[in-house]
Amino acid sequence: MITGFHGLAGNTSTSCVWACICILFFPSLLQAKSSSEPSYNYKLFCQGCHLPDGTGVLGEVPSLANNLSRYIKIPEGREFIVQVPGVMHALLTDAEVAELLNWLVKNFDYQFYVGGEFLPYSGKEVTNIRAKGYVDIVAKRKSVLKSSYDFEN
Ligand code: HEC
């Protein structure tokens, strides 16, 4: 019986079958890997509202493009970015949120990203901010920016 098993494993046509099975499953493995990529998560969780180029919708959804740095430069503003509902409640782990935010800054606020002032978010930082729970976003935005700006865009 054992000899039969060895015979099966070594059989050329059986190896071909296994190769075909691997090829068939390869695309789904690729998909599973890409699901944790920040660009993929942006598409899935954010761009429906913020649009592919991050420019948002005038008066309805704030622009992320060239906008994130003015918050991140201020400690409470750095927190604010994680506390907005779309980020706070995204079905992403804290580490994935950190990666996504770092990717956003790189893609939508590149000068700030490369300017040396930006300290990337870490998963632990996101955990600590998320643990603080709900805040009044409109009030916090106004206090962070010390202005009455309310994402006119
Ligand atoms: C259902 C639409 C929607 C989705 C999905 C969404 N957002 Fe938002 N986002 C908004 C709106 C609306 C606001 C303004 C909220 C407010 O002021 O009450 C906002 C605010 C923000 C802000 C603050 C910008 C500012 O100038 O105030 C950031 C940063 C942000 N979102 C990032 C994200 C990220 C990252 C994702 C995906 C993980 C995401 N959002 C998903 C609609 C959305």
Backbone and ligand atoms as CSV (ligand in chain L), in Angstrom:
chain,resi,resn,atom,element,x,y,z
A,1,MET,N,N,0.841,-1.202,0.000
A,1,MET,CA,C,0.000,0.000,0.000
A,1,MET,C,C,0.879,1.256,0.000
A,2,ILE,N,N,1.942,1.229,0.869
A,2,ILE,CA,C,2.868,2.366,0.953
A,2,ILE,C,C,3.560,2.580,-0.385
A,3,THR,N,N,3.925,1.440,-1.018
A,3,THR,CA,C,4.574,1.514,-2.328
A,3,THR,C,C,3.644,2.210,-3.322
A,4,GLY,N,N,2.359,1.861,-3.225
A,4,GLY,CA,C,1.359,2.478,-4.102
A,4,GLY,C,C,1.323,3.981,-3.934
A,5,PHE,N,N,1.420,4.450,-2.701
A,5,PHE,CA,C,1.385,5.889,-2.424
A,5,PHE,C,C,2.573,6.598,-3.062
A,6,HIS,N,N,3.790,5.974,-2.893
A,6,HIS,CA,C,4.983,6.569,-3.494
A,6,HIS,C,C,4.846,6.637,-5.001
A,7,GLY,N,N,4.276,5.566,-5.527
A,7,GLY,CA,C,4.076,5.521,-6.971
A,7,GLY,C,C,3.198,6.661,-7.436
A,8,LEU,N,N,2.173,6.974,-6.680
A,8,LEU,CA,C,1.214,8.034,-7.030
A,8,LEU,C,C,1.886,9.409,-6.998
A,9,ALA,N,N,2.672,9.651,-5.898
A,9,ALA,CA,C,3.302,10.959,-5.741
A,9,ALA,C,C,4.317,11.224,-6.845
A,10,GLY,N,N,4.985,10.164,-7.294
A,10,GLY,CA,C,6.036,10.335,-8.289
A,10,GLY,C,C,5.522,10.310,-9.710
A,11,ASN,N,N,4.302,9.995,-9.906
A,11,ASN,CA,C,3.727,9.868,-11.232
A,11,ASN,C,C,3.674,11.223,-11.961
A,12,THR,N,N,4.178,11.252,-13.184
A,12,THR,CA,C,4.285,12.523,-13.915
A,12,THR,C,C,2.935,13.177,-14.144
A,13,SER,N,N,1.934,12.368,-14.546
A,13,SER,CA,C,0.644,12.985,-14.844
A,13,SER,C,C,-0.008,13.532,-13.575
A,14,THR,N,N,0.266,12.869,-12.427
A,14,THR,CA,C,-0.275,13.388,-11.167
A,14,THR,C,C,0.376,14.730,-10.840
A,15,SER,N,N,1.686,14.848,-11.087
A,15,SER,CA,C,2.378,16.118,-10.828
A,15,SER,C,C,1.764,17.224,-11.670
A,16,CYS,N,N,1.412,16.893,-12.922
A,16,CYS,CA,C,0.780,17.884,-13.794
A,16,CYS,C,C,-0.543,18.351,-13.210
A,17,VAL,N,N,-1.281,17.389,-12.676
A,17,VAL,CA,C,-2.571,17.745,-12.082
A,17,VAL,C,C,-2.357,18.726,-10.940
A,18,TRP,N,N,-1.348,18.420,-10.065
A,18,TRP,CA,C,-1.071,19.327,-8.929
A,18,TRP,C,C,-0.656,20.705,-9.440
A,19,ALA,N,N,0.162,20.752,-10.487
A,19,ALA,CA,C,0.609,22.040,-11.043
A,19,ALA,C,C,-0.589,22.834,-11.528
A,20,CYS,N,N,-1.517,22.120,-12.216
A,20,CYS,CA,C,-2.716,22.803,-12.722
A,20,CYS,C,C,-3.545,23.354,-11.571
A,21,ILE,N,N,-3.660,22.551,-10.514
A,21,ILE,CA,C,-4.452,23.005,-9.359
A,21,ILE,C,C,-3.821,24.277,-8.776
A,22,CYS,N,N,-2.469,24.275,-8.662
A,22,CYS,CA,C,-1.777,25.452,-8.114
A,22,CYS,C,C,-2.029,26.674,-8.985
A,23,ILE,N,N,-1.946,26.483,-10.321
A,23,ILE,CA,C,-2.164,27.613,-11.236
A,23,ILE,C,C,-3.586,28.140,-11.101
A,24,LEU,N,N,-4.529,27.196,-10.981
A,24,LEU,CA,C,-5.933,27.600,-10.835
A,24,LEU,C,C,-6.140,28.444,-9.587
A,25,PHE,N,N,-5.428,28.059,-8.497
A,25,PHE,CA,C,-5.640,28.776,-7.233
A,25,PHE,C,C,-4.777,30.022,-7.112
A,26,PHE,N,N,-3.777,30.173,-7.981
A,26,PHE,CA,C,-2.833,31.284,-7.857
A,26,PHE,C,C,-3.513,32.657,-7.864
A,27,PRO,N,N,-4.458,32.927,-8.791
A,27,PRO,CA,C,-5.095,34.249,-8.783
A,27,PRO,C,C,-5.781,34.573,-7.467
A,28,SER,N,N,-6.417,33.572,-6.845
A,28,SER,CA,C,-7.100,33.881,-5.591
A,28,SER,C,C,-6.092,34.134,-4.474
A,29,LEU,N,N,-4.925,33.475,-4.550
A,29,LEU,CA,C,-3.892,33.736,-3.544
A,29,LEU,C,C,-3.395,35.172,-3.686
A,30,LEU,N,N,-3.210,35.594,-4.957
A,30,LEU,CA,C,-2.772,36.968,-5.234
A,30,LEU,C,C,-3.755,37.960,-4.652
A,31,GLN,N,N,-5.049,37.673,-4.863
A,31,GLN,CA,C,-6.097,38.569,-4.385
A,31,GLN,C,C,-6.042,38.683,-2.860
A,32,ALA,N,N,-5.841,37.530,-2.199
A,32,ALA,CA,C,-5.795,37.544,-0.742
A,32,ALA,C,C,-4.647,38.430,-0.265
A,33,LYS,N,N,-3.511,38.377,-0.975
A,33,LYS,CA,C,-2.355,39.170,-0.579
A,33,LYS,C,C,-2.650,40.653,-0.765
A,34,SER,N,N,-3.241,41.008,-1.924
A,34,SER,CA,C,-3.442,42.421,-2.220
A,34,SER,C,C,-4.493,43.056,-1.323
A,35,SER,N,N,-5.322,42.248,-0.639
A,35,SER,CA,C,-6.381,42.834,0.173
A,35,SER,C,C,-5.831,43.637,1.340
A,36,SER,N,N,-4.549,43.427,1.706
A,36,SER,CA,C,-4.019,44.230,2.810
A,36,SER,C,C,-3.183,45.400,2.286
A,37,GLU,N,N,-3.096,45.561,0.957
A,37,GLU,CA,C,-2.334,46.666,0.394
A,37,GLU,C,C,-3.092,47.962,0.621
A,38,PRO,N,N,-2.393,49.051,1.001
A,38,PRO,CA,C,-3.098,50.313,1.235
A,38,PRO,C,C,-3.844,50.848,0.010
A,39,SER,N,N,-3.276,50.678,-1.177
A,39,SER,CA,C,-3.962,51.204,-2.365
A,39,SER,C,C,-5.285,50.468,-2.580
A,40,TYR,N,N,-5.269,49.168,-2.301
A,40,TYR,CA,C,-6.485,48.360,-2.422
A,40,TYR,C,C,-7.494,48.787,-1.358
A,41,ASN,N,N,-7.024,49.006,-0.132
A,41,ASN,CA,C,-7.921,49.415,0.951
A,41,ASN,C,C,-8.505,50.795,0.693
A,42,TYR,N,N,-7.727,51.664,0.078
A,42,TYR,CA,C,-8.265,52.990,-0.259
A,42,TYR,C,C,-9.439,52.842,-1.231
A,43,LYS,N,N,-9.228,52.002,-2.247
A,43,LYS,CA,C,-10.303,51.774,-3.234
A,43,LYS,C,C,-11.548,51.224,-2.552
A,44,LEU,N,N,-11.323,50.264,-1.686
A,44,LEU,CA,C,-12.435,49.552,-1.057
A,44,LEU,C,C,-13.166,50.401,-0.021
A,45,PHE,N,N,-12.430,51.167,0.785
A,45,PHE,CA,C,-13.044,51.810,1.951
A,45,PHE,C,C,-13.166,53.323,1.870
A,46,CYS,N,N,-12.485,53.972,0.959
A,46,CYS,CA,C,-12.454,55.444,1.003
A,46,CYS,C,C,-12.844,56.119,-0.301
A,47,GLN,N,N,-12.399,55.583,-1.413
A,47,GLN,CA,C,-12.494,56.381,-2.642
A,47,GLN,C,C,-13.915,56.568,-3.159
A,48,GLY,N,N,-14.853,55.743,-2.686
A,48,GLY,CA,C,-16.252,55.937,-3.077
A,48,GLY,C,C,-16.707,57.341,-2.714
A,49,CYS,N,N,-16.234,57.864,-1.605
A,49,CYS,CA,C,-16.590,59.226,-1.176
A,49,CYS,C,C,-15.485,60.225,-1.531
A,50,HIS,N,N,-14.233,59.857,-1.252
A,50,HIS,CA,C,-13.141,60.836,-1.420
A,50,HIS,C,C,-12.596,60.895,-2.844
A,51,LEU,N,N,-13.061,60.016,-3.699
A,51,LEU,CA,C,-12.690,59.938,-5.125
A,51,LEU,C,C,-11.245,59.431,-5.316
A,52,PRO,N,N,-10.988,58.846,-6.495
A,52,PRO,CA,C,-9.674,58.228,-6.717
A,52,PRO,C,C,-8.504,59.198,-6.522
A,53,ASP,N,N,-8.695,60.463,-6.875
A,53,ASP,CA,C,-7.586,61.418,-6.715
A,53,ASP,C,C,-7.647,62.164,-5.377
A,54,GLY,N,N,-8.563,61.750,-4.500
A,54,GLY,CA,C,-8.627,62.329,-3.153
A,54,GLY,C,C,-9.199,63.733,-3.074
A,55,THR,N,N,-9.784,64.223,-4.147
A,55,THR,CA,C,-10.227,65.629,-4.142
A,55,THR,C,C,-11.606,65.829,-3.506
A,56,GLY,N,N,-12.330,64.741,-3.214
A,56,GLY,CA,C,-13.613,64.856,-2.526
A,56,GLY,C,C,-14.702,65.500,-3.363
A,57,VAL,N,N,-15.750,65.941,-2.683
A,57,VAL,CA,C,-16.908,66.525,-3.364
A,57,VAL,C,C,-17.191,67.864,-2.688
A,58,LEU,N,N,-17.146,68.923,-3.465
A,58,LEU,CA,C,-17.281,70.274,-2.921
A,58,LEU,C,C,-18.460,70.391,-1.944
A,59,GLY,N,N,-18.162,70.814,-0.722
A,59,GLY,CA,C,-19.205,71.041,0.276
A,59,GLY,C,C,-19.745,69.778,0.933
A,60,GLU,N,N,-19.347,68.604,0.440
A,60,GLU,CA,C,-19.891,67.357,1.014
A,60,GLU,C,C,-18.826,66.435,1.597
A,61,VAL,N,N,-17.762,66.232,0.838
A,61,VAL,CA,C,-16.687,65.345,1.298
A,61,VAL,C,C,-15.370,66.118,1.187
A,62,PRO,N,N,-14.662,66.278,2.304
A,62,PRO,CA,C,-13.434,67.081,2.248
A,62,PRO,C,C,-12.361,66.467,1.361
A,63,SER,N,N,-11.571,67.342,0.790
A,63,SER,CA,C,-10.444,66.889,-0.023
A,63,SER,C,C,-9.359,66.329,0.891
A,64,LEU,N,N,-8.717,65.258,0.446
A,64,LEU,CA,C,-7.553,64.743,1.170
A,64,LEU,C,C,-6.285,65.259,0.496
A,65,ALA,N,N,-6.433,65.663,-0.755
A,65,ALA,CA,C,-5.277,66.095,-1.541
A,65,ALA,C,C,-4.730,67.417,-0.996
A,66,ASN,N,N,-3.454,67.416,-0.654
A,66,ASN,CA,C,-2.771,68.597,-0.092
A,66,ASN,C,C,-3.493,69.170,1.120
A,67,ASN,N,N,-4.131,68.316,1.870
A,67,ASN,CA,C,-4.933,68.771,3.010
A,67,ASN,C,C,-4.478,68.114,4.310
A,68,LEU,N,N,-3.887,66.913,4.193
A,68,LEU,CA,C,-3.598,66.145,5.404
A,68,LEU,C,C,-2.510,66.793,6.258
A,69,SER,N,N,-1.540,67.432,5.605
A,69,SER,CA,C,-0.399,67.975,6.357
A,69,SER,C,C,-0.818,69.040,7.350
A,70,ARG,N,N,-1.789,69.835,7.000
A,70,ARG,CA,C,-2.125,70.908,7.938
A,70,ARG,C,C,-2.715,70.384,9.237
A,71,TYR,N,N,-3.275,69.174,9.206
A,71,TYR,CA,C,-3.723,68.534,10.448
A,71,TYR,C,C,-2.548,67.842,11.143
A,72,ILE,N,N,-1.807,67.070,10.351
A,72,ILE,CA,C,-0.788,66.185,10.937
A,72,ILE,C,C,0.333,66.969,11.639
A,73,LYS,N,N,0.546,68.203,11.186
A,73,LYS,CA,C,1.588,69.036,11.807
A,73,LYS,C,C,1.258,69.385,13.260
A,74,ILE,N,N,-0.033,69.299,13.609
A,74,ILE,CA,C,-0.484,69.656,14.962
A,74,ILE,C,C,-0.846,68.351,15.689
A,75,PRO,N,N,-0.368,68.111,16.921
A,75,PRO,CA,C,-0.631,66.821,17.594
A,75,PRO,C,C,-2.111,66.423,17.619
A,76,GLU,N,N,-3.011,67.369,17.949
A,76,GLU,CA,C,-4.446,67.016,17.987
A,76,GLU,C,C,-4.968,66.734,16.583
A,77,GLY,N,N,-4.350,67.353,15.605
A,77,GLY,CA,C,-4.757,67.151,14.212
A,77,GLY,C,C,-4.333,65.770,13.724
A,78,ARG,N,N,-3.195,65.327,14.204
A,78,ARG,CA,C,-2.700,63.979,13.888
A,78,ARG,C,C,-3.698,62.936,14.405
A,79,GLU,N,N,-4.224,63.208,15.579
A,79,GLU,CA,C,-5.259,62.345,16.161
A,79,GLU,C,C,-6.556,62.427,15.363
A,80,PHE,N,N,-6.912,63.658,15.030
A,80,PHE,CA,C,-8.169,63.927,14.317
A,80,PHE,C,C,-8.301,63.066,13.057
A,81,ILE,N,N,-7.195,62.931,12.321
A,81,ILE,CA,C,-7.212,62.153,11.071
A,81,ILE,C,C,-7.670,60.708,11.315
A,82,VAL,N,N,-7.309,60.168,12.478
A,82,VAL,CA,C,-7.712,58.789,12.804
A,82,VAL,C,C,-9.141,58.759,13.344
A,83,GLN,N,N,-9.581,59.887,13.942
A,83,GLN,CA,C,-10.893,59.900,14.610
A,83,GLN,C,C,-12.070,60.178,13.681
A,84,VAL,N,N,-11.809,60.629,12.438
A,84,VAL,CA,C,-12.943,60.856,11.527
A,84,VAL,C,C,-13.645,59.508,11.313
A,85,PRO,N,N,-14.982,59.541,11.197
A,85,PRO,CA,C,-15.736,58.274,11.174
A,85,PRO,C,C,-15.235,57.264,10.134
A,86,GLY,N,N,-14.914,57.734,8.931
A,86,GLY,CA,C,-14.501,56.813,7.863
A,86,GLY,C,C,-13.243,56.037,8.208
A,87,VAL,N,N,-12.380,56.610,9.035
A,87,VAL,CA,C,-11.129,55.948,9.423
A,87,VAL,C,C,-11.353,55.153,10.710
A,88,MET,N,N,-11.981,55.812,11.671
A,88,MET,CA,C,-12.226,55.197,12.988
A,88,MET,C,C,-12.952,53.855,12.845
A,89,HIS,N,N,-13.962,53.822,11.965
A,89,HIS,CA,C,-14.808,52.629,11.877
A,89,HIS,C,C,-14.546,51.772,10.632
A,90,ALA,N,N,-13.504,52.066,9.909
A,90,ALA,CA,C,-13.177,51.235,8.735
A,90,ALA,C,C,-12.907,49.807,9.200
A,91,LEU,N,N,-13.331,48.845,8.406
A,91,LEU,CA,C,-13.117,47.442,8.779
A,91,LEU,C,C,-11.683,47.037,8.448
A,92,LEU,N,N,-10.770,47.725,9.086
A,92,LEU,CA,C,-9.338,47.498,8.875
A,92,LEU,C,C,-8.679,47.387,10.245
A,93,THR,N,N,-7.606,46.612,10.311
A,93,THR,CA,C,-6.873,46.527,11.584
A,93,THR,C,C,-6.142,47.851,11.808
A,94,ASP,N,N,-5.676,48.055,13.030
A,94,ASP,CA,C,-4.959,49.291,13.351
A,94,ASP,C,C,-3.690,49.408,12.493
A,95,ALA,N,N,-3.030,48.295,12.276
A,95,ALA,CA,C,-1.812,48.317,11.451
A,95,ALA,C,C,-2.153,48.679,10.005
A,96,GLU,N,N,-3.284,48.160,9.498
A,96,GLU,CA,C,-3.702,48.484,8.126
A,96,GLU,C,C,-4.078,49.960,8.003
A,97,VAL,N,N,-4.729,50.509,9.057
A,97,VAL,CA,C,-5.079,51.934,9.035
A,97,VAL,C,C,-3.798,52.769,8.994
A,98,ALA,N,N,-2.814,52.401,9.818
A,98,ALA,CA,C,-1.548,53.146,9.842
A,98,ALA,C,C,-0.909,53.123,8.449
A,99,GLU,N,N,-0.874,51.969,7.844
A,99,GLU,CA,C,-0.287,51.840,6.499
A,99,GLU,C,C,-1.053,52.673,5.480
A,100,LEU,N,N,-2.388,52.639,5.600
A,100,LEU,CA,C,-3.239,53.390,4.677
A,100,LEU,C,C,-2.987,54.893,4.818
A,101,LEU,N,N,-2.915,55.375,6.060
A,101,LEU,CA,C,-2.699,56.813,6.268
A,101,LEU,C,C,-1.329,57.232,5.737
A,102,ASN,N,N,-0.309,56.409,5.965
A,102,ASN,CA,C,1.027,56.739,5.451
A,102,ASN,C,C,1.014,56.773,3.925
A,103,TRP,N,N,0.261,55.850,3.343
A,103,TRP,CA,C,0.133,55.791,1.874
A,103,TRP,C,C,-0.603,57.041,1.364
A,104,LEU,N,N,-1.634,57.461,2.115
A,104,LEU,CA,C,-2.400,58.654,1.721
A,104,LEU,C,C,-1.515,59.891,1.705
A,105,VAL,N,N,-0.714,60.039,2.759
A,105,VAL,CA,C,0.161,61.216,2.832
A,105,VAL,C,C,1.142,61.183,1.665
A,106,LYS,N,N,1.683,60.006,1.386
A,106,LYS,CA,C,2.644,59.893,0.282
A,106,LYS,C,C,1.992,60.247,-1.056
A,107,ASN,N,N,0.766,59.774,-1.249
A,107,ASN,CA,C,0.113,59.954,-2.546
A,107,ASN,C,C,-0.574,61.288,-2.717
A,108,PHE,N,N,-1.114,61.830,-1.623
A,108,PHE,CA,C,-1.929,63.044,-1.752
A,108,PHE,C,C,-1.278,64.284,-1.148
A,109,ASP,N,N,-0.171,64.106,-0.443
A,109,ASP,CA,C,0.499,65.274,0.154
A,109,ASP,C,C,2.005,65.020,0.081
A,110,TYR,N,N,2.493,64.779,-1.121
A,110,TYR,CA,C,3.845,64.261,-1.328
A,110,TYR,C,C,4.932,65.195,-0.793
A,111,GLN,N,N,4.759,66.501,-0.993
A,111,GLN,CA,C,5.786,67.449,-0.539
A,111,GLN,C,C,5.991,67.333,0.965
A,112,PHE,N,N,4.892,67.180,1.669
A,112,PHE,CA,C,4.967,67.018,3.127
A,112,PHE,C,C,5.634,65.684,3.456
A,113,TYR,N,N,5.272,64.645,2.714
A,113,TYR,CA,C,5.800,63.297,2.959
A,113,TYR,C,C,7.322,63.266,2.849
A,114,VAL,N,N,7.837,63.966,1.835
A,114,VAL,CA,C,9.285,63.919,1.626
A,114,VAL,C,C,10.019,65.070,2.319
A,115,GLY,N,N,9.253,65.968,2.915
A,115,GLY,CA,C,9.869,67.174,3.491
A,115,GLY,C,C,10.630,66.953,4.792
A,116,GLY,N,N,10.532,65.757,5.376
A,116,GLY,CA,C,11.290,65.463,6.588
A,116,GLY,C,C,10.517,65.726,7.872
A,117,GLU,N,N,9.330,66.338,7.762
A,117,GLU,CA,C,8.552,66.659,8.958
A,117,GLU,C,C,7.617,65.514,9.349
A,118,PHE,N,N,7.340,64.635,8.394
A,118,PHE,CA,C,6.308,63.612,8.612
A,118,PHE,C,C,6.856,62.375,9.304
A,119,LEU,N,N,6.287,62.079,10.469
A,119,LEU,CA,C,6.620,60.849,11.181
A,119,LEU,C,C,5.490,59.860,10.887
A,120,PRO,N,N,5.786,58.740,10.213
A,120,PRO,CA,C,4.707,57.812,9.827
A,120,PRO,C,C,3.895,57.325,11.032
A,121,TYR,N,N,2.622,57.066,10.791
A,121,TYR,CA,C,1.761,56.478,11.821
A,121,TYR,C,C,2.219,55.046,12.055
A,122,SER,N,N,2.070,54.585,13.293
A,122,SER,CA,C,2.318,53.163,13.584
A,122,SER,C,C,0.993,52.532,14.000
A,123,GLY,N,N,0.930,51.212,13.909
A,123,GLY,CA,C,-0.285,50.506,14.317
A,123,GLY,C,C,-0.620,50.794,15.779
A,124,LYS,N,N,0.417,50.879,16.614
A,124,LYS,CA,C,0.199,51.100,18.057
A,124,LYS,C,C,-0.410,52.488,18.294
A,125,GLU,N,N,0.067,53.458,17.537
A,125,GLU,CA,C,-0.488,54.819,17.679
A,125,GLU,C,C,-1.977,54.814,17.314
A,126,VAL,N,N,-2.310,54.115,16.217
A,126,VAL,CA,C,-3.712,54.037,15.785
A,126,VAL,C,C,-4.539,53.322,16.853
A,127,THR,N,N,-3.992,52.258,17.447
A,127,THR,CA,C,-4.703,51.542,18.527
A,127,THR,C,C,-5.041,52.515,19.653
A,128,ASN,N,N,-4.061,53.302,20.069
A,128,ASN,CA,C,-4.277,54.227,21.197
A,128,ASN,C,C,-5.315,55.292,20.858
A,129,ILE,N,N,-5.286,55.792,19.632
A,129,ILE,CA,C,-6.243,56.846,19.261
A,129,ILE,C,C,-7.643,56.247,19.137
A,130,ARG,N,N,-7.735,55.090,18.490
A,130,ARG,CA,C,-9.055,54.465,18.327
A,130,ARG,C,C,-9.671,54.150,19.690
A,131,ALA,N,N,-8.837,53.796,20.664
A,131,ALA,CA,C,-9.332,53.433,22.001
A,131,ALA,C,C,-9.993,54.618,22.702
A,132,LYS,N,N,-9.669,55.829,22.271
A,132,LYS,CA,C,-10.270,57.015,22.908
A,132,LYS,C,C,-11.738,57.173,22.542
A,133,GLY,N,N,-12.158,56.539,21.452
A,133,GLY,CA,C,-13.573,56.548,21.084
A,133,GLY,C,C,-14.019,57.805,20.360
A,134,TYR,N,N,-15.336,57.966,20.319
A,134,TYR,CA,C,-15.979,59.010,19.522
A,134,TYR,C,C,-15.611,60.426,19.982
A,135,VAL,N,N,-15.403,61.328,19.031
A,135,VAL,CA,C,-15.279,62.759,19.354
A,135,VAL,C,C,-16.171,63.537,18.392
A,136,ASP,N,N,-16.515,64.755,18.784
A,136,ASP,CA,C,-17.291,65.627,17.900
A,136,ASP,C,C,-16.336,66.162,16.827
A,137,ILE,N,N,-16.445,65.583,15.632
A,137,ILE,CA,C,-15.486,65.853,14.556
A,137,ILE,C,C,-15.508,67.318,14.106
A,138,VAL,N,N,-16.702,67.856,13.982
A,138,VAL,CA,C,-16.803,69.241,13.496
A,138,VAL,C,C,-16.147,70.190,14.504
A,139,ALA,N,N,-16.458,69.975,15.799
A,139,ALA,CA,C,-15.867,70.824,16.840
A,139,ALA,C,C,-14.354,70.629,16.888
A,140,LYS,N,N,-13.907,69.390,16.755
A,140,LYS,CA,C,-12.469,69.133,16.851
A,140,LYS,C,C,-11.733,69.760,15.668
A,141,ARG,N,N,-12.329,69.662,14.466
A,141,ARG,CA,C,-11.692,70.277,13.295
A,141,ARG,C,C,-11.495,71.775,13.526
A,142,LYS,N,N,-12.543,72.403,14.025
A,142,LYS,CA,C,-12.467,73.850,14.254
A,142,LYS,C,C,-11.408,74.181,15.299
A,143,SER,N,N,-11.342,73.377,16.356
A,143,SER,CA,C,-10.360,73.693,17.399
A,143,SER,C,C,-8.931,73.400,16.919
A,144,VAL,N,N,-8.762,72.335,16.132
A,144,VAL,CA,C,-7.420,72.011,15.623
A,144,VAL,C,C,-6.927,73.105,14.684
A,145,LEU,N,N,-7.785,73.508,13.781
A,145,LEU,CA,C,-7.351,74.477,12.770
A,145,LEU,C,C,-7.516,75.922,13.246
A,146,LYS,N,N,-8.109,76.053,14.433
A,146,LYS,CA,C,-8.377,77.381,14.983
A,146,LYS,C,C,-9.026,78.286,13.941
A,147,SER,N,N,-10.001,77.706,13.245
A,147,SER,CA,C,-10.727,78.494,12.251
A,147,SER,C,C,-12.117,77.894,12.104
A,148,SER,N,N,-12.953,78.576,11.395
A,148,SER,CA,C,-14.309,78.073,11.214
A,148,SER,C,C,-14.399,77.207,9.945
A,149,TYR,N,N,-13.217,76.889,9.364
A,149,TYR,CA,C,-13.182,76.051,8.157
A,149,TYR,C,C,-14.017,74.787,8.378
A,150,ASP,N,N,-14.915,74.492,7.457
A,150,ASP,CA,C,-15.709,73.285,7.605
A,150,ASP,C,C,-15.760,72.550,6.269
A,151,PHE,N,N,-14.628,72.173,5.842
A,151,PHE,CA,C,-14.368,71.502,4.561
A,151,PHE,C,C,-15.161,72.056,3.377
A,152,GLU,N,N,-15.091,73.390,3.220
A,152,GLU,CA,C,-15.684,73.971,2.010
A,152,GLU,C,C,-14.975,73.368,0.793
A,153,ASN,N,N,-13.824,72.784,1.043
A,153,ASN,CA,C,-12.914,72.126,0.105
A,153,ASN,C,C,-11.689,72.928,-0.165
L,1,HEC,C1,C,-19.355,57.459,3.213
L,1,HEC,C2,C,-18.389,58.418,2.719
L,1,HEC,C3,C,-16.989,58.381,3.279
L,1,HEC,C4,C,-16.139,57.301,3.343
L,1,HEC,C5,C,-16.396,55.871,2.890
L,1,HEC,C6,C,-14.911,57.797,3.932
L,1,HEC,N1,N,-15.008,59.120,4.196
L,1,HEC,FE1,FE,-13.586,60.294,4.994
L,1,HEC,N2,N,-14.903,61.790,5.181
L,1,HEC,C7,C,-16.206,61.800,4.700
L,1,HEC,C8,C,-16.895,62.992,5.167
L,1,HEC,C9,C,-18.333,63.385,4.852
L,1,HEC,C10,C,-15.975,63.692,5.980
L,1,HEC,C11,C,-16.234,64.956,6.785
L,1,HEC,C12,C,-16.767,64.479,8.134
L,1,HEC,C13,C,-17.267,65.567,9.045
L,1,HEC,O1,O,-16.704,66.642,9.072
L,1,HEC,O2,O,-18.238,65.311,9.771
L,1,HEC,C14,C,-14.720,62.924,5.936
L,1,HEC,C15,C,-13.548,63.308,6.550
L,1,HEC,C16,C,-12.345,62.688,6.387
L,1,HEC,C17,C,-11.059,63.205,6.805
L,1,HEC,C18,C,-10.820,64.573,7.448
L,1,HEC,C19,C,-10.527,65.603,6.361
L,1,HEC,C20,C,-10.883,67.026,6.744
L,1,HEC,O3,O,-10.358,67.980,6.121
L,1,HEC,O4,O,-11.695,67.214,7.661
L,1,HEC,C21,C,-10.114,62.270,6.506
L,1,HEC,C22,C,-8.620,62.354,6.742
L,1,HEC,C23,C,-10.820,61.162,5.908
L,1,HEC,N3,N,-12.168,61.443,5.859
L,1,HEC,C24,C,-10.207,60.015,5.480
L,1,HEC,C25,C,-10.928,58.880,5.071
L,1,HEC,C26,C,-10.314,57.588,4.834
L,1,HEC,C27,C,-8.824,57.305,4.955
L,1,HEC,C28,C,-11.328,56.740,4.489
L,1,HEC,C29,C,-11.238,55.277,4.215
L,1,HEC,C30,C,-10.642,54.438,5.231
L,1,HEC,C31,C,-12.561,57.507,4.503
L,1,HEC,N4,N,-12.278,58.787,4.876
L,1,HEC,C32,C,-13.793,56.994,4.171
L,1,HEC,C33,C,-16.747,60.815,3.916
L,1,HEC,C34,C,-16.262,59.526,3.814
